[in-house]
């Protein structure tokens, strides 16, 4: 069972069943992360004390990681007894379609799994390095060309297909590709997926 903050968030009842599906598909056994559903957009508010990761789409926090720079309400949750893992989802993601919300949550949930030794990022290190050593590509993406991040994106894609199906994935990628740099990003994603998963048969689930 996922613990959600704040309980009064207007999208809670809509998104939580999908989040629970992601957790079930992952087959992770053990305590689940807590979630914080954000209602403020700190990019617009220009809160100087808020650190960079809370200006992004989402973030994964674990006990032992710094709390300095976390929004006040988020830090209050981090300080609660029993809060060992926290996934923070930004307002702009929660204002988007449910398909994008699920993709982002699945990505962060995979970071939680990695922290608990259930990721496949270690298996991606050598083959990804081999690609980097042989290809002549100069532009790379921080969410794709780092093993821990690529593992998260591959997991998010597989979970997305499990929940919504392949046709929904095509529509989602087409829509997201309209964003600046989107087409190039997904071209790179599927290129890496084909090499690392298609040939080796590696599954991240």
N, C-alpha and C positions, 0 to 999 in steps of 0.2 A: 504494500500500500504506500502510495506516494504522499508525502507531507507537503502541503501547498501553502505558500504565503503570498499575499494576504488572502484569507479565505473569501473576502468580499470582492475579489477581482471579477469584473463583468464577463470575462471570457473563460473563467475557471471551468464551469460546467461543460463548455464546448470542447475545450482542449484536453482536459484531464483523461477522458476515456481513450483518446488517441495516444497520450503519453503512456498510459497503462498497457496499451497494445505494444508499443515499442519495447517496454520493459519485459513483457511476456515473450515476444519474439526473440529477444536477446538471450533468453534462457539463463540469465544471470541469477545465481543463487546467493542470497545474502541480504544484508540491510540495503535499502534503496536510498538514493540521494534525496534531499529535500529540494524543493523548487521555489524560486521567487519569480512571480509574474510582475513585471515592471509596469507602472502606470505613468512614469515620467520619462521624457526624452531629454537626456542630459546634454545632448548636442545643441538643442535649442536654448536650454536654460543657461548654458555656459557656466556650469558650476566648476570653479577653478580647482576645488579640492578633490574632484572626482577623477580617478586615474583612467588611463586610456582604454582599458578593457571594458569599462562601463559606457563607453561611447560606441562600442561595437555591437554586433547582432546578439551575442550571447557570451556567456562565460561559465567556466567550471571552477569552483573553489573547493579546496579540501583543507582539513585541519592541519595547521603547520604552515600554510601559505599566508602571506601577509594580508592584513585587513585594512591597512592604511590606504586611503583613497577610495574605499568602498562607500557608496551612498549611505547616509545615516540609517535609513530603515533596513537596508540590506545588512549592514554591520550588526544591527540589533539582532537579526536572525542568526548571523554567524556566531554571536556571543551566547546564544541559548545553549543550555546543557543538551547534549545529544546531537548537536549539529556537527557532523563530521564531513559531510559532503553537501555542496549546494550548487545547483544549476540555476543560473540567472538568465532570464529571457527578456530581451529589450522590448520596449513599447512598440517600436516600429516593426518588429517581427510579429508581435501579437496582433498588430493592426493589419497584417497581411493575410493571405489566404491560408486555410488550414493545411494545405499541402506543404507550403513553405515552413509553417510553424513546426510541423512534424519533422521535416528534413533537418531543421536547425536543432531541434530538441534531440533527435537521434544522434547527430554529430556530437553534441555535448555529453550525451549519455555514454557514448563510446569512450570519451575521455575518462569518465567515471569508471568504466570497465577496465580501461588500461591501468588506471591507478590501482585497481584491485587484481591486476595480473591476468585479465581476461581479454586483452586486445591481441591483435595479430601484427602490431607495428614492428616487432622484432624480426618477424619473418619477411617483412618488406624491405628491411635495411639493405641487405646485400644486393638483391635484384634491382632496387631503385638506384643504388650507387652504380651498378653496372650500366644502367641506362644513361645516367649522367656522364659516365666516363666515355661512352661511345657515341652519344648523339651530338649533333652540332647546334642544338637549340640554345639560344642565348637567354630567352625570356622564360622564367619559371614562376611558379605561384606558391606562396607560402602555405596555402591550404592544400596543395597537391604534391609538392616536391620535397616534403618533409615526411618521413615515415609515419609519425604519430598523427599528423593531420590527414594524410592520404588514407590511412586506416579508418579514420572517422568518416571521411566522405564516402568511401566504399561501403561502409556499414550503413550510412544514412541512405544511400541509393538502394541497397538490398532490402532494407526495412521498408522504404517507401514503396517498392514494387510489391512487397508482401501485403501491405495495407491497401494500396490504391490500384495496383495493377500496372501493366506495361504501357497501356494507352495513356493513362494519367501521367506517367513519367514523361512520355513524349510531349504532352501538352505543357507540362511543368518546365521542361528543359527549353522548349520553344519560347515560353514566356520569359524565363529568366535570361535567356540569351539576348533578349532585347536590351538588357541593361548594359551600361558601358563596360566593355571587356568581357561580357558574358559569353559570347559565341566562342571567343578564343579560349576562355576558361574551360568550357565544357568539351571543346575539341581536345584539349590537353587531358582532361579527365578521362574521356573514353579511350584515348590513345594509351594512357598508362594502364587503365583497367584491362584493356585487351591484351597487353603484353604481360602484365603481372598476374592476372586472374584467368584470362582466356587460355594461355598456353600452359600455365602451371596447374590449373584447376583449383587454385586457391580460393577458398570461400572465407569471408570475414565473419560469417555468422557462427 
